[in-house]
Amino acid sequence: MKKLLLIGGKDKESNDMDKKIVELSGKDNPNLLFIGFASEYAEAEYNNIKKIFKPLNCNTSFLKKKNCINNKDLMLKKIEEADIIYIGGGNTIKLLNTIKEFGIEKLLKDAYNKEKLLVGISAGAILLSKEGFSDSLVTKDNPNNYKFIKGLDFTDICICPHYSERKELLKDNIKNKTVYGLDNNTAIYIVNEEKNYIKYINNIYLIKNNKEEVL
């Protein structure tokens, strides 16, 4: 089965989604690889990943940018050994550029075809989608510069992570698009292109023809 988990975001106090990630891997002791190219704080995020997932019987590892530059064999080994590839949030454009620069797009697609679980949260979820509504171009001088950014087409859907925070801005940018609005603690789980909705506390929305439907 080809498996994707697109997560809208996470509230720090909730780890229900983390438990679900381990469950969906189908492994008792899965190997989880964290890719944090979207964030300036990837090292700190990985330390948090370790704290969360080790008690859930995961073996965790971290793909650093220097691995991609200096040790491609290690990069390949980390991806090949992973049961779960967890792509973190941050700047979507930075993430896309780094993934493409080091040829990781093909490695992710190979992993997907080998039925590893690919997880993306926020920017990571946009990366795995057809496109997503991103804050990557937001600056201090232009705080509302949210744009749709094309992902890598692992699935043919358009998403808006952190939907409740971006809802009003999305209305001005959506045009004729059909968009899945993902709040924090919600996800779309896609198995062989079949969509399943995972919701803890918050909702998932389908926005089509400027109408919002709770899924």
Secondary structure per residue as TSV (DSSP state, phi and psi in degrees):
chain	resnum	aa	ss	phi	psi
A	1	M	-	360.0	134.9
A	2	K	-	-88.9	125.1
A	3	K	E	-127.6	128.1
A	4	L	E	-127.2	142.7
A	5	L	E	-127.8	113.5
A	6	L	E	-104.6	114.2
A	7	I	E	-109.1	133.4
A	8	G	-	-73.6	-25.0
A	9	G	-	158.0	176.2
A	10	K	-	-140.8	137.2
A	11	D	-	-88.6	136.0
A	12	K	T	-57.2	-31.5
A	13	E	T	-80.3	-7.0
A	14	S	-	-109.3	129.0
A	15	N	-	-122.3	19.1
A	16	D	H	-59.2	-41.0
A	17	M	H	-65.7	-36.0
A	18	D	H	-63.2	-42.8
A	19	K	H	-62.3	-38.1
A	20	K	H	-66.3	-38.1
A	21	I	H	-58.4	-46.8
A	22	V	H	-63.1	-43.2
A	23	E	H	-59.6	-43.7
A	24	L	H	-71.5	-17.9
A	25	S	H	-66.5	-25.5
A	26	G	T	75.6	12.4
A	27	K	-	-117.8	147.7
A	28	D	S	-74.9	-37.8
A	29	N	S	-133.0	71.0
A	30	P	-	-70.8	152.8
A	31	N	E	-91.9	120.9
A	32	L	E	-109.6	124.8
A	33	L	E	-107.2	124.0
A	34	F	E	-97.5	129.5
A	35	I	E	-115.6	116.2
A	36	G	-	-119.1	32.9
A	37	F	T	-64.2	-17.5
A	38	A	T	-79.3	-14.5
A	39	S	-	-116.3	147.0
A	40	E	T	-75.4	-15.9
A	41	Y	T	-115.5	35.9
A	42	A	H	-59.9	-38.2
A	43	E	H	-62.1	-44.9
A	44	A	H	-66.0	-37.6
A	45	E	H	-65.7	-39.5
A	46	Y	H	-65.5	-39.0
A	47	N	H	-59.6	-37.7
A	48	N	H	-69.3	-39.6
A	49	I	H	-57.4	-44.8
A	50	K	H	-59.5	-44.6
A	51	K	H	-62.8	-36.1
A	52	I	H	-77.0	-48.5
A	53	F	H	-91.0	-22.7
A	54	K	G	-63.2	-42.3
A	55	P	G	-66.0	-13.6
A	56	L	G	-95.8	18.9
A	57	N	T	67.6	31.7
A	58	C	-	-100.2	142.6
A	59	N	E	-93.3	123.2
A	60	T	E	-110.2	147.7
A	61	S	E	-144.1	169.2
A	62	F	E	-135.3	121.8
A	63	L	E	-89.6	108.3
A	64	K	-	-92.8	154.0
A	65	K	H	-59.7	-35.5
A	66	K	H	-67.3	-26.3
A	67	N	H	-62.6	-40.6
A	68	C	H	-69.2	-32.1
A	69	I	H	-82.8	-45.9
A	70	N	H	-102.6	-19.7
A	71	N	-	-147.8	77.8
A	72	K	H	-67.5	-27.9
A	73	D	H	-63.2	-40.8
A	74	L	H	-66.6	-39.9
A	75	M	H	-58.5	-47.9
A	76	L	H	-62.3	-41.9
A	77	K	H	-62.2	-44.5
A	78	K	H	-60.9	-43.6
A	79	I	H	-69.6	-41.8
A	80	E	H	-65.6	-34.4
A	81	E	H	-82.9	-12.8
A	82	A	-	-74.3	139.2
A	83	D	S	-94.5	-31.1
A	84	I	E	-125.8	126.8
A	85	I	E	-111.0	113.3
A	86	Y	E	-108.0	112.2
A	87	I	E	-102.7	117.5
A	88	G	-	-80.3	177.3
A	89	G	-	-94.1	176.5
A	90	G	S	139.2	-131.4
A	91	N	-	-91.2	112.7
A	92	T	H	-61.6	-42.7
A	93	I	H	-64.3	-44.3
A	94	K	H	-59.5	-42.7
A	95	L	H	-62.4	-50.3
A	96	L	H	-59.1	-45.3
A	97	N	H	-62.5	-41.1
A	98	T	H	-69.7	-42.3
A	99	I	H	-58.6	-43.1
A	100	K	H	-73.2	-38.6
A	101	E	H	-58.4	-39.2
A	102	F	T	-102.2	12.8
A	103	G	T	69.1	24.8
A	104	I	H	-79.7	-20.8
A	105	E	H	-54.8	-48.5
A	106	K	H	-63.3	-39.5
A	107	L	H	-64.6	-37.7
A	108	L	H	-66.4	-39.5
A	109	K	H	-68.6	-36.4
A	110	D	H	-63.4	-43.4
A	111	A	H	-62.3	-41.9
A	112	Y	H	-60.8	-44.1
A	113	N	H	-69.0	-22.1
A	114	K	T	-88.3	8.7
A	115	E	T	70.8	27.8
A	116	K	-	-76.8	153.3
A	117	L	E	-83.9	119.0
A	118	L	E	-100.0	122.7
A	119	V	E	-116.5	132.0
A	120	G	E	-129.4	132.9
A	121	I	E	-116.9	128.6
A	122	S	T	57.3	-111.7
A	123	A	H	-57.7	-36.7
A	124	G	H	-63.6	-35.5
A	125	A	H	-69.7	-38.5
A	126	I	H	-62.3	-42.9
A	127	L	H	-53.2	-41.6
A	128	L	H	-82.5	-10.7
A	129	S	S	-94.4	178.2
A	130	K	S	-66.8	-44.7
A	131	E	E	-165.4	167.3
A	132	G	E	-153.6	157.7
A	133	F	E	-87.0	111.8
A	134	S	E	-120.5	152.4
A	135	D	-	-100.7	17.7
A	136	S	T	-62.5	-24.8
A	137	L	T	-100.3	5.7
A	138	V	-	-69.3	134.9
A	139	T	-	-131.2	171.1
A	140	K	S	-58.9	-38.2
A	141	D	S	-82.5	-17.7
A	142	N	-	-136.3	72.1
A	143	P	T	-71.9	-12.1
A	144	N	T	-107.5	18.6
A	145	N	-	-83.7	61.0
A	146	Y	-	-86.4	138.0
A	147	K	E	-139.6	154.5
A	148	F	E	-77.6	129.9
A	149	I	E	-122.4	134.2
A	150	K	E	-73.3	134.2
A	151	G	-	-95.0	-154.7
A	152	L	-	-102.1	7.4
A	153	D	-	63.6	37.0
A	154	F	S	-68.6	-24.9
A	155	T	S	-146.8	151.2
A	156	D	S	-92.6	55.4
A	157	I	-	-133.5	157.8
A	158	C	E	-110.8	133.6
A	159	I	E	-126.2	158.4
A	160	C	E	-127.1	102.7
A	161	P	E	-70.4	162.3
A	162	H	S	49.7	47.0
A	163	Y	H	-55.8	-46.6
A	164	S	H	-60.5	-31.9
A	165	E	H	-74.8	-23.3
A	166	R	H	-113.7	3.5
A	167	K	H	-55.6	-48.6
A	168	E	H	-67.7	-39.0
A	169	L	H	-67.3	-35.7
A	170	L	H	-61.0	-39.1
A	171	K	H	-56.6	-34.0
A	172	D	T	-82.3	-9.6
A	173	N	T	-120.9	-8.4
A	174	I	-	-73.2	-32.2
A	175	K	T	51.8	-122.6
A	176	N	T	-100.9	17.1
A	177	K	-	-78.6	152.5
A	178	T	-	-103.7	122.8
A	179	V	E	-128.2	137.8
A	180	Y	E	-92.4	119.0
A	181	G	E	-92.6	115.7
A	182	L	E	-109.4	114.9
A	183	D	-	-77.8	171.5
A	184	N	T	-59.2	147.9
A	185	N	T	64.6	27.4
A	186	T	E	-131.9	157.0
A	187	A	E	-156.3	155.8
A	188	I	E	-107.1	121.9
A	189	Y	E	-102.9	120.2
A	190	I	E	-116.8	116.8
A	191	V	E	-117.6	117.3
A	192	N	T	49.0	42.7
A	193	E	T	74.4	1.0
A	194	E	E	-90.3	128.5
A	195	K	E	-91.9	136.8
A	196	N	E	-129.2	144.7
A	197	Y	E	-109.3	128.6
A	198	I	E	-115.1	123.9
A	199	K	E	-135.4	123.6
A	200	Y	S	-120.1	113.2
A	201	I	S	76.3	-56.8
A	202	N	S	-98.6	-178.6
A	203	N	-	-115.2	163.3
A	204	I	E	-111.4	140.0
A	205	Y	E	-124.6	148.7
A	206	L	E	-111.9	121.1
A	207	I	E	-109.7	113.1
A	208	K	E	-142.6	134.0
A	209	N	T	52.7	39.5
A	210	N	T	62.4	18.5
A	211	K	E	-115.3	141.6
A	212	E	E	-107.9	127.9
A	213	E	E	-124.4	131.4
A	214	V	E	-78.2	129.6
A	215	L	-	-97.3	360.0
